[in-house]
Amino acid sequence: MDTERSGVRASDRERALVVERLTRALEHGRLTLAEYDERVAATYAAVLRDDLTRLIDDLPGRLW
């Protein structure tokens, strides 16, 4: 899916996947609770897929 335009709107499923990824990062000690809360709020406010990607860019692994 890397070939899609950056302006693609995020879906509810993509937001859910990001929250799952953030939850795992919190459980593994990669995020503090404050960082997790901030990123989850930003995830639900995200409009574009790029907005979601920026929230997990510094975490290991790929989402899409």
All heavy atoms as a GROMACS GRO file, in nm:
protein
  516
    1MET      N    1   0.080  -0.120   0.000
    1MET     CA    2   0.000   0.000   0.000
    1MET      C    3   0.085   0.126   0.000
    1MET      O    4   0.032   0.234   0.002
    1MET     CB    5  -0.093   0.000   0.120
    1MET     CG    6  -0.199  -0.104   0.111
    1MET     SD    7  -0.325  -0.073   0.233
    1MET     CE    8  -0.428  -0.210   0.203
    2ASP      N    9   0.213   0.113   0.000
    2ASP     CA   10   0.301   0.229  -0.003
    2ASP      C   11   0.286   0.312  -0.128
    2ASP      O   12   0.326   0.427  -0.131
    2ASP     CB   13   0.446   0.185   0.011
    2ASP     CG   14   0.478   0.135   0.150
    2ASP    OD1   15   0.410   0.173   0.246
    2ASP    OD2   16   0.572   0.056   0.159
    3THR      N   17   0.225   0.256  -0.232
    3THR     CA   18   0.212   0.328  -0.358
    3THR      C   19   0.094   0.424  -0.359
    3THR      O   20   0.078   0.500  -0.452
    3THR     CB   21   0.199   0.228  -0.475
    3THR    OG1   22   0.083   0.149  -0.453
    3THR    CG2   23   0.322   0.141  -0.486
    4GLU      N   24   0.009   0.420  -0.258
    4GLU     CA   25  -0.106   0.509  -0.255
    4GLU      C   26  -0.064   0.652  -0.226
    4GLU      O   27   0.039   0.677  -0.165
    4GLU     CB   28  -0.205   0.462  -0.149
    4GLU     CG   29  -0.270   0.331  -0.187
    4GLU     CD   30  -0.382   0.292  -0.093
    4GLU    OE1   31  -0.437   0.380  -0.025
    4GLU    OE2   32  -0.412   0.174  -0.088
    5ARG      N   33  -0.145   0.745  -0.274
    5ARG     CA   34  -0.118   0.887  -0.251
    5ARG      C   35  -0.116   0.918  -0.103
    5ARG      O   36  -0.187   0.858  -0.023
    5ARG     CB   37  -0.227   0.972  -0.316
    5ARG     CG   38  -0.231   0.964  -0.464
    5ARG     CD   39  -0.336   1.053  -0.526
    5ARG     NE   40  -0.437   1.104  -0.435
    5ARG     CZ   41  -0.557   1.052  -0.418
    5ARG    NH1   42  -0.592   0.945  -0.485
    5ARG    NH2   43  -0.644   1.106  -0.336
    6SER      N   44  -0.039   1.018  -0.066
    6SER     CA   45  -0.027   1.055   0.075
    6SER      C   46  -0.154   1.121   0.127
    6SER      O   47  -0.175   1.125   0.247
    6SER     CB   48   0.093   1.147   0.095
    6SER     OG   49   0.075   1.266   0.021
    7GLY      N   50  -0.237   1.173   0.038
    7GLY     CA   51  -0.358   1.241   0.081
    7GLY      C   52  -0.478   1.149   0.102
    7GLY      O   53  -0.590   1.196   0.113
    8VAL      N   54  -0.455   1.021   0.109
    8VAL     CA   55  -0.564   0.924   0.127
    8VAL      C   56  -0.622   0.937   0.267
    8VAL      O   57  -0.550   0.943   0.366
    8VAL     CB   58  -0.512   0.780   0.104
    8VAL    CG1   59  -0.618   0.677   0.138
    8VAL    CG2   60  -0.465   0.763  -0.039
    9ARG      N   61  -0.753   0.943   0.274
    9ARG     CA   62  -0.820   0.954   0.403
    9ARG      C   63  -0.806   0.824   0.481
    9ARG      O   64  -0.811   0.716   0.426
    9ARG     CB   65  -0.966   0.989   0.383
    9ARG     CG   66  -0.986   1.128   0.322
    9ARG     CD   67  -1.132   1.162   0.308
    9ARG     NE   68  -1.197   1.179   0.437
    9ARG     CZ   69  -1.202   1.293   0.507
    9ARG    NH1   70  -1.143   1.400   0.462
    9ARG    NH2   71  -1.266   1.298   0.622
   10ALA      N   72  -0.789   0.837   0.610
   10ALA     CA   73  -0.775   0.722   0.699
   10ALA      C   74  -0.911   0.659   0.725
   10ALA      O   75  -1.012   0.728   0.736
   10ALA     CB   76  -0.712   0.765   0.831
   11SER      N   77  -0.912   0.527   0.736
   11SER     CA   78  -1.035   0.454   0.767
   11SER      C   79  -1.043   0.426   0.917
   11SER      O   80  -0.942   0.435   0.988
   11SER     CB   81  -1.039   0.323   0.690
   11SER     OG   82  -0.943   0.232   0.742
   12ASP      N   83  -1.161   0.390   0.962
   12ASP     CA   84  -1.177   0.353   1.103
   12ASP      C   85  -1.092   0.230   1.135
   12ASP      O   86  -1.034   0.221   1.243
   12ASP     CB   87  -1.324   0.323   1.134
   12ASP     CG   88  -1.410   0.448   1.134
   12ASP    OD1   89  -1.355   0.560   1.146
   12ASP    OD2   90  -1.533   0.434   1.123
   13ARG      N   91  -1.082   0.136   1.042
   13ARG     CA   92  -1.001   0.016   1.064
   13ARG      C   93  -0.854   0.052   1.078
   13ARG      O   94  -0.783  -0.003   1.162
   13ARG     CB   95  -1.022  -0.083   0.948
   13ARG     CG   96  -0.938  -0.208   0.960
   13ARG     CD   97  -0.978  -0.290   1.081
   13ARG     NE   98  -0.888  -0.404   1.093
   13ARG     CZ   99  -0.840  -0.449   1.208
   13ARG    NH1  100  -0.875  -0.394   1.322
   13ARG    NH2  101  -0.758  -0.551   1.211
   14GLU      N  102  -0.806   0.145   0.997
   14GLU     CA  103  -0.667   0.188   1.007
   14GLU      C  104  -0.641   0.256   1.141
   14GLU      O  105  -0.536   0.234   1.203
   14GLU     CB  106  -0.631   0.280   0.891
   14GLU     CG  107  -0.624   0.206   0.759
   14GLU     CD  108  -0.621   0.294   0.639
   14GLU    OE1  109  -0.668   0.411   0.645
   14GLU    OE2  110  -0.571   0.247   0.534
   15ARG      N  111  -0.736   0.336   1.186
   15ARG     CA  112  -0.721   0.398   1.318
   15ARG      C  113  -0.714   0.290   1.427
   15ARG      O  114  -0.632   0.298   1.519
   15ARG     CB  115  -0.836   0.493   1.347
   15ARG     CG  116  -0.829   0.621   1.268
   15ARG     CD  117  -0.944   0.716   1.306
   15ARG     NE  118  -0.954   0.821   1.208
   15ARG     CZ  119  -1.027   0.812   1.096
   15ARG    NH1  120  -1.099   0.702   1.071
   15ARG    NH2  121  -1.030   0.911   1.011
   16ALA      N  122  -0.797   0.188   1.416
   16ALA     CA  123  -0.797   0.079   1.514
   16ALA      C  124  -0.662   0.005   1.512
   16ALA      O  125  -0.610  -0.031   1.619
   16ALA     CB  126  -0.912  -0.018   1.487
   17LEU      N  127  -0.606  -0.016   1.395
   17LEU     CA  128  -0.476  -0.082   1.384
   17LEU      C  129  -0.366   0.000   1.451
   17LEU      O  130  -0.278  -0.054   1.518
   17LEU     CB  131  -0.440  -0.107   1.238
   17LEU     CG  132  -0.520  -0.215   1.166
   17LEU    CD1  133  -0.489  -0.213   1.017
   17LEU    CD2  134  -0.492  -0.351   1.227
   18VAL      N  135  -0.372   0.132   1.435
   18VAL     CA  136  -0.272   0.219   1.498
   18VAL      C  137  -0.286   0.213   1.650
   18VAL      O  138  -0.187   0.204   1.722
   18VAL     CB  139  -0.283   0.363   1.446
   18VAL    CG1  140  -0.199   0.459   1.528
   18VAL    CG2  141  -0.241   0.369   1.299
   19VAL      N  142  -0.409   0.214   1.701
   19VAL     CA  143  -0.429   0.206   1.846
   19VAL      C  144  -0.376   0.072   1.898
   19VAL      O  145  -0.311   0.068   2.003
   19VAL     CB  146  -0.578   0.226   1.884
   19VAL    CG1  147  -0.602   0.193   2.030
   19VAL    CG2  148  -0.620   0.369   1.854
   20GLU      N  149  -0.398  -0.038   1.825
   20GLU     CA  150  -0.343  -0.168   1.866
   20GLU      C  151  -0.192  -0.162   1.871
   20GLU      O  152  -0.129  -0.214   1.965
   20GLU     CB  153  -0.388  -0.277   1.768
   20GLU     CG  154  -0.534  -0.312   1.778
   20GLU     CD  155  -0.577  -0.408   1.669
   20GLU    OE1  156  -0.491  -0.474   1.605
   20GLU    OE2  157  -0.699  -0.418   1.645
   21ARG      N  158  -0.131  -0.100   1.771
   21ARG     CA  159   0.015  -0.087   1.767
   21ARG      C  160   0.066  -0.004   1.883
   21ARG      O  161   0.166  -0.037   1.946
   21ARG     CB  162   0.054  -0.024   1.633
   21ARG     CG  163   0.197   0.000   1.613
   21ARG     CD  164   0.264  -0.122   1.546
   21ARG     NE  165   0.396  -0.087   1.504
   21ARG     CZ  166   0.427  -0.030   1.389
   21ARG    NH1  167   0.332  -0.003   1.302
   21ARG    NH2  168   0.550   0.000   1.361
   22LEU      N  169  -0.002   0.106   1.912
   22LEU     CA  170   0.036   0.191   2.025
   22LEU      C  171   0.022   0.117   2.157
   22LEU      O  172   0.106   0.132   2.246
   22LEU     CB  173  -0.047   0.320   2.025
   22LEU     CG  174  -0.023   0.414   1.908
   22LEU    CD1  175  -0.128   0.524   1.908
   22LEU    CD2  176   0.118   0.471   1.910
   23THR      N  177  -0.082   0.038   2.169
   23THR     CA  178  -0.104  -0.040   2.292
   23THR      C  179   0.010  -0.140   2.313
   23THR      O  180   0.062  -0.153   2.425
   23THR     CB  181  -0.240  -0.113   2.286
   23THR    OG1  182  -0.343  -0.014   2.272
   23THR    CG2  183  -0.264  -0.194   2.411
   24ARG      N  184   0.051  -0.207   2.206
   24ARG     CA  185   0.165  -0.299   2.218
   24ARG      C  186   0.292  -0.225   2.256
   24ARG      O  187   0.371  -0.274   2.337
   24ARG     CB  188   0.185  -0.376   2.087
   24ARG     CG  189   0.086  -0.489   2.067
   24ARG     CD  190   0.126  -0.584   1.957
   24ARG     NE  191   0.160  -0.520   1.831
   24ARG     CZ  192   0.073  -0.487   1.736
   24ARG    NH1  193  -0.056  -0.511   1.754
   24ARG    NH2  194   0.114  -0.430   1.625
   25ALA      N  195   0.312  -0.107   2.198
   25ALA     CA  196   0.431  -0.027   2.231
   25ALA      C  197   0.429   0.014   2.378
   25ALA      O  198   0.533   0.011   2.445
   25ALA     CB  199   0.438   0.096   2.142
   26LEU      N  200   0.314   0.048   2.430
   26LEU     CA  201   0.301   0.082   2.572
   26LEU      C  202   0.333  -0.041   2.658
   26LEU      O  203   0.411  -0.032   2.754
   26LEU     CB  204   0.160   0.132   2.603
   26LEU     CG  205   0.129   0.160   2.750
   26LEU    CD1  206   0.212   0.277   2.800
   26LEU    CD2  207  -0.020   0.184   2.768
   27GLU      N  208   0.276  -0.154   2.622
   27GLU     CA  209   0.299  -0.278   2.698
   27GLU      C  210   0.446  -0.320   2.698
   27GLU      O  211   0.492  -0.378   2.795
   27GLU     CB  212   0.214  -0.391   2.640
   27GLU     CG  213   0.066  -0.372   2.664
   27GLU     CD  214  -0.021  -0.468   2.585
   27GLU    OE1  215   0.030  -0.536   2.492
   27GLU    OE2  216  -0.141  -0.474   2.615
   28HIS      N  217   0.518  -0.287   2.591
   28HIS     CA  218   0.660  -0.324   2.581
   28HIS      C  219   0.753  -0.214   2.633
   28HIS      O  220   0.875  -0.227   2.621
   28HIS     CB  221   0.696  -0.358   2.436
   28HIS     CG  222   0.630  -0.482   2.387
   28HIS    ND1  223   0.582  -0.495   2.259
   28HIS    CD2  224   0.602  -0.600   2.450
   28HIS    CE1  225   0.528  -0.615   2.245
   28HIS    NE2  226   0.538  -0.680   2.360
   29GLY      N  227   0.696  -0.110   2.689
   29GLY     CA  228   0.777  -0.004   2.748
   29GLY      C  229   0.838   0.093   2.649
   29GLY      O  230   0.931   0.167   2.682
   30ARG      N  231   0.788   0.096   2.528
   30ARG     CA  232   0.842   0.188   2.426
   30ARG      C  233   0.778   0.326   2.435
   30ARG      O  234   0.831   0.422   2.380
   30ARG     CB  235   0.822   0.131   2.287
   30ARG     CG  236   0.901   0.004   2.265
   30ARG     CD  237   0.894  -0.041   2.121
   30ARG     NE  238   0.958  -0.169   2.102
   30ARG     CZ  239   1.088  -0.186   2.084
   30ARG    NH1  240   1.167  -0.082   2.085
   30ARG    NH2  241   1.138  -0.307   2.067
   31LEU      N  242   0.664   0.336   2.500
   31LEU     CA  243   0.594   0.463   2.520
   31LEU      C  244   0.560   0.479   2.668
   31LEU      O  245   0.529   0.380   2.734
   31LEU     CB  246   0.463   0.468   2.440
   31LEU     CG  247   0.471   0.464   2.288
   31LEU    CD1  248   0.330   0.455   2.230
   31LEU    CD2  249   0.544   0.585   2.234
   32THR      N  250   0.561   0.603   2.713
   32THR     CA  251   0.509   0.629   2.847
   32THR      C  252   0.358   0.636   2.838
   32THR      O  253   0.301   0.650   2.729
   32THR     CB  254   0.563   0.762   2.902
   32THR    OG1  255   0.509   0.870   2.823
   32THR    CG2  256   0.716   0.766   2.902
   33LEU      N  257   0.293   0.633   2.951
   33LEU     CA  258   0.147   0.644   2.951
   33LEU      C  259   0.102   0.778   2.893
   33LEU      O  260   0.004   0.784   2.818
   33LEU     CB  261   0.091   0.624   3.093
   33LEU     CG  262  -0.060   0.618   3.105
   33LEU    CD1  263  -0.120   0.512   3.013
   33LEU    CD2  264  -0.100   0.593   3.249
   34ALA      N  265   0.174   0.884   2.925
   34ALA     CA  266   0.139   1.017   2.872
   34ALA      C  267   0.153   1.020   2.720
   34ALA      O  268   0.067   1.074   2.649
   34ALA     CB  269   0.226   1.124   2.936
   35GLU      N  270   0.262   0.960   2.667
   35GLU     CA  271   0.281   0.955   2.522
   35GLU      C  272   0.170   0.873   2.456
   35GLU      O  273   0.116   0.911   2.352
   35GLU     CB  274   0.416   0.892   2.488
   35GLU     CG  275   0.535   0.977   2.520
   35GLU     CD  276   0.666   0.901   2.507
   35GLU    OE1  277   0.673   0.781   2.545
   35GLU    OE2  278   0.762   0.964   2.458
   36TYR      N  279   0.137   0.762   2.518
   36TYR     CA  280   0.032   0.675   2.467
   36TYR      C  281  -0.101   0.750   2.460
   36TYR      O  282  -0.167   0.750   2.356
   36TYR     CB  283   0.019   0.551   2.557
   36TYR     CG  284  -0.099   0.464   2.524
   36TYR    CD1  285  -0.094   0.374   2.418
   36TYR    CD2  286  -0.215   0.471   2.600
   36TYR    CE1  287  -0.202   0.292   2.388
   36TYR    CE2  288  -0.324   0.390   2.570
   36TYR     CZ  289  -0.318   0.301   2.465
   36TYR     OH  290  -0.425   0.222   2.434
   37ASP      N  291  -0.138   0.816   2.569
   37ASP     CA  292  -0.264   0.891   2.572
   37ASP      C  293  -0.268   0.998   2.463
   37ASP      O  294  -0.369   1.014   2.394
   37ASP     CB  295  -0.284   0.957   2.708
   37ASP     CG  296  -0.319   0.858   2.818
   37ASP    OD1  297  -0.361   0.743   2.786
   37ASP    OD2  298  -0.303   0.894   2.937
   38GLU      N  299  -0.157   1.068   2.448
   38GLU     CA  300  -0.150   1.175   2.347
   38GLU      C  301  -0.163   1.118   2.206
   38GLU      O  302  -0.237   1.172   2.122
   38GLU     CB  303  -0.017   1.247   2.362
   38GLU     CG  304   0.002   1.363   2.268
   38GLU     CD  305   0.136   1.431   2.291
   38GLU    OE1  306   0.168   1.465   2.406
   38GLU    OE2  307   0.208   1.449   2.192
   39ARG      N  308  -0.094   1.009   2.180
   39ARG     CA  309  -0.098   0.951   2.046
   39ARG      C  310  -0.233   0.886   2.015
   39ARG      O  311  -0.279   0.890   1.901
   39ARG     CB  312   0.014   0.849   2.029
   39ARG     CG  313   0.151   0.914   2.024
   39ARG     CD  314   0.257   0.812   1.996
   39ARG     NE  315   0.391   0.863   2.018
   39ARG     CZ  316   0.499   0.817   1.957
   39ARG    NH1  317   0.489   0.719   1.871
   39ARG    NH2  318   0.616   0.869   1.985
   40VAL      N  319  -0.296   0.825   2.114
   40VAL     CA  320  -0.428   0.766   2.090
   40VAL      C  321  -0.529   0.876   2.058
   40VAL      O  322  -0.608   0.863   1.964
   40VAL     CB  323  -0.475   0.681   2.210
   40VAL    CG1  324  -0.622   0.645   2.198
   40VAL    CG2  325  -0.390   0.554   2.220
   41ALA      N  326  -0.524   0.986   2.130
   41ALA     CA  327  -0.614   1.098   2.100
   41ALA      C  328  -0.589   1.150   1.960
   41ALA      O  329  -0.685   1.178   1.885
   41ALA     CB  330  -0.595   1.209   2.203
   42ALA      N  331  -0.463   1.163   1.922
   42ALA     CA  332  -0.429   1.210   1.788
   42ALA      C  333  -0.473   1.110   1.681
   42ALA      O  334  -0.511   1.149   1.570
   42ALA     CB  335  -0.279   1.236   1.778
   43THR      N  336  -0.469   0.981   1.715
   43THR     CA  337  -0.513   0.877   1.621
   43THR      C  338  -0.660   0.895   1.587
   43THR      O  339  -0.700   0.892   1.471
   43THR     CB  340  -0.488   0.737   1.679
   43THR    OG1  341  -0.348   0.718   1.698
   43THR    CG2  342  -0.543   0.628   1.588
   44TYR      N  343  -0.742   0.914   1.689
   44TYR     CA  344  -0.885   0.929   1.664
   44TYR      C  345  -0.919   1.060   1.596
   44TYR      O  346  -1.022   1.071   1.528
   44TYR     CB  347  -0.963   0.911   1.793
   44TYR     CG  348  -0.965   0.766   1.838
   44TYR    CD1  349  -0.909   0.727   1.959
   44TYR    CD2  350  -1.020   0.667   1.757
   44TYR    CE1  351  -0.909   0.594   1.998
   44TYR    CE2  352  -1.020   0.534   1.796
   44TYR     CZ  353  -0.965   0.499   1.916
   44TYR     OH  354  -0.965   0.367   1.954
   45ALA      N  355  -0.832   1.160   1.606
   45ALA     CA  356  -0.853   1.288   1.540
   45ALA      C  357  -0.796   1.291   1.398
   45ALA      O  358  -0.826   1.382   1.321
   45ALA     CB  359  -0.789   1.399   1.622
   46ALA      N  360  -0.717   1.190   1.362
   46ALA     CA  361  -0.649   1.189   1.232
   46ALA      C  362  -0.749   1.179   1.118
   46ALA      O  363  -0.847   1.104   1.123
   46ALA     CB  364  -0.552   1.072   1.226
   47VAL      N  365  -0.721   1.256   1.014
   47VAL     CA  366  -0.805   1.254   0.895
   47VAL      C  367  -0.736   1.177   0.782
   47VAL      O  368  -0.800   1.098   0.713
   47VAL     CB  369  -0.835   1.398   0.848
   47VAL    CG1  370  -0.911   1.399   0.717
   47VAL    CG2  371  -0.913   1.472   0.956
   48LEU      N  372  -0.607   1.199   0.766
   48LEU     CA  373  -0.533   1.135   0.658
   48LEU      C  374  -0.446   1.021   0.707
   48LEU      O  375  -0.401   1.020   0.822
   48LEU     CB  376  -0.444   1.238   0.587
   48LEU     CG  377  -0.517   1.357   0.526
   48LEU    CD1  378  -0.416   1.454   0.466
   48LEU    CD2  379  -0.619   1.313   0.423
   49ARG      N  380  -0.418   0.927   0.617
   49ARG     CA  381  -0.332   0.814   0.649
   49ARG      C  382  -0.194   0.863   0.693
   49ARG      O  383  -0.133   0.807   0.783
   49ARG     CB  384  -0.321   0.722   0.530
   49ARG     CG  385  -0.241   0.598   0.561
   49ARG     CD  386  -0.229   0.510   0.443
   49ARG     NE  387  -0.353   0.433   0.430
   49ARG     CZ  388  -0.373   0.345   0.334
   49ARG    NH1  389  -0.282   0.324   0.244
   49ARG    NH2  390  -0.485   0.278   0.329
   50ASP      N  391  -0.143   0.969   0.630
   50ASP     CA  392  -0.013   1.025   0.669
   50ASP      C  393  -0.013   1.070   0.815
   50ASP      O  394   0.089   1.060   0.883
   50ASP     CB  395   0.026   1.142   0.580
   50ASP     CG  396   0.092   1.098   0.451
   50ASP    OD1  397   0.113   0.976   0.432
   50ASP    OD2  398   0.122   1.185   0.368
   51ASP      N  399  -0.126   1.121   0.861
   51ASP     CA  400  -0.137   1.162   1.002
   51ASP      C  401  -0.116   1.042   1.093
   51ASP      O  402  -0.051   1.052   1.198
   51ASP     CB  403  -0.273   1.225   1.031
   51ASP     CG  404  -0.301   1.349   0.947
   51ASP    OD1  405  -0.204   1.420   0.910
   51ASP    OD2  406  -0.419   1.375   0.919
   52LEU      N  407  -0.170   0.929   1.054
   52LEU     CA  408  -0.155   0.806   1.133
   52LEU      C  409  -0.011   0.756   1.128
   52LEU      O  410   0.044   0.716   1.230
   52LEU     CB  411  -0.249   0.697   1.081
   52LEU     CG  412  -0.398   0.722   1.096
   52LEU    CD1  413  -0.477   0.608   1.032
   52LEU    CD2  414  -0.436   0.740   1.241
   53THR      N  415   0.046   0.759   1.011
   53THR     CA  416   0.183   0.709   0.994
   53THR      C  417   0.280   0.785   1.083
   53THR      O  418   0.369   0.726   1.145
   53THR     CB  419   0.225   0.720   0.847
   53THR    OG1  420   0.134   0.643   0.769
   53THR    CG2  421   0.366   0.667   0.825
   54ARG      N  422   0.264   0.915   1.094
   54ARG     CA  423   0.354   0.996   1.178
   54ARG      C  424   0.347   0.956   1.325
   54ARG      O  425   0.444   0.974   1.399
   54ARG     CB  426   0.321   1.144   1.162
   54ARG     CG  427   0.379   1.206   1.036
   54ARG     CD  428   0.363   1.355   1.036
   54ARG     NE  429   0.228   1.398   1.001
   54ARG     CZ  430   0.184   1.408   0.876
   54ARG    NH1  431   0.262   1.378   0.775
   54ARG    NH2  432   0.062   1.450   0.853
   55LEU      N  433   0.235   0.901   1.368
   55LEU     CA  434   0.218   0.862   1.508
   55LEU      C  435   0.292   0.734   1.544
   55LEU      O  436   0.312   0.706   1.662
   55LEU     CB  437   0.069   0.847   1.540
   55LEU     CG  438  -0.011   0.976   1.530
   55LEU    CD1  439  -0.161   0.945   1.535
   55LEU    CD2  440   0.029   1.072   1.641
   56ILE      N  441   0.330   0.657   1.444
   56ILE     CA  442   0.396   0.529   1.471
   56ILE      C  443   0.530   0.515   1.400
   56ILE      O  444   0.593   0.411   1.407
   56ILE     CB  445   0.304   0.410   1.434
   56ILE    CG1  446   0.261   0.418   1.288
   56ILE    CG2  447   0.185   0.402   1.528
   56ILE    CD1  448   0.186   0.298   1.237
   57ASP      N  449   0.575   0.620   1.332
   57ASP     CA  450   0.701   0.614   1.256
   57ASP      C  451   0.820   0.575   1.342
   57ASP      O  452   0.912   0.511   1.292
   57ASP     CB  453   0.731   0.749   1.191
   57ASP     CG  454   0.672   0.760   1.052
   57ASP    OD1  455   0.627   0.658   0.998
   57ASP    OD2  456   0.671   0.872   0.999
   58ASP      N  457   0.821   0.613   1.468
   58ASP     CA  458   0.938   0.585   1.554
   58ASP      C  459   0.927   0.452   1.627
   58ASP      O  460   1.011   0.420   1.711
   58ASP     CB  461   0.959   0.699   1.653
   58ASP     CG  462   0.841   0.718   1.748
   58ASP    OD1  463   0.730   0.672   1.716
   58ASP    OD2  464   0.860   0.780   1.852
   59LEU      N  465   0.827   0.372   1.593
   59LEU     CA  466   0.809   0.241   1.654
   59LEU      C  467   0.853   0.132   1.555
   59LEU      O  468   0.839   0.150   1.434
   59LEU     CB  469   0.662   0.219   1.692
   59LEU     CG  470   0.606   0.321   1.792
   59LEU    CD1  471   0.456   0.298   1.811
   59LEU    CD2  472   0.679   0.316   1.923
   60PRO      N  473   0.906   0.021   1.606
   60PRO     CA  474   0.951  -0.085   1.516
   60PRO      C  475   0.836  -0.151   1.442
   60PRO      O  476   0.723  -0.154   1.490
   60PRO     CB  477   1.020  -0.184   1.610
   60PRO     CG  478   0.967  -0.156   1.744
   60PRO     CD  479   0.926  -0.013   1.746
   61GLY      N  480   0.867  -0.202   1.322
   61GLY     CA  481   0.768  -0.273   1.242
   61GLY      C  482   0.695  -0.182   1.147
   61GLY      O  483   0.715  -0.061   1.146
   62ARG      N  484   0.613  -0.243   1.064
   62ARG     CA  485   0.536  -0.169   0.964
   62ARG      C  486   0.388  -0.196   0.986
   62ARG      O  487   0.350  -0.303   1.029
   62ARG     CB  488   0.575  -0.213   0.825
   62ARG     CG  489   0.717  -0.176   0.787
   62ARG     CD  490   0.754  -0.231   0.651
   62ARG     NE  491   0.652  -0.203   0.552
   62ARG     CZ  492   0.671  -0.121   0.449
   62ARG    NH1  493   0.785  -0.064   0.431
   62ARG    NH2  494   0.573  -0.103   0.361
   63LEU      N  495   0.308  -0.098   0.950
   63LEU     CA  496   0.164  -0.117   0.961
   63LEU      C  497   0.102  -0.149   0.826
   63LEU      O  498   0.023  -0.238   0.810
   63LEU     CB  499   0.099   0.008   1.021
   63LEU     CG  500  -0.046  -0.005   1.064
   63LEU    CD1  501  -0.061  -0.119   1.164
   63LEU    CD2  502  -0.097   0.123   1.123
   64TRP      N  503   0.141  -0.074   0.724
   64TRP     CA  504   0.091  -0.098   0.588
   64TRP      C  505   0.198  -0.069   0.490
   64TRP      O  506   0.301  -0.021   0.516
   64TRP     CB  507  -0.032  -0.015   0.552
   64TRP     CG  508  -0.027   0.125   0.597
   64TRP    CD1  509   0.052   0.225   0.547
   64TRP    CD2  510  -0.102   0.183   0.703
   64TRP    NE1  511   0.028   0.341   0.614
   64TRP    CE2  512  -0.066   0.320   0.711
   64TRP    CE3  513  -0.196   0.134   0.792
   64TRP    CZ2  514  -0.121   0.406   0.804
   64TRP    CZ3  515  -0.250   0.221   0.883
   64TRP    CH2  516  -0.213   0.356   0.888
   0.00000   0.00000   0.00000
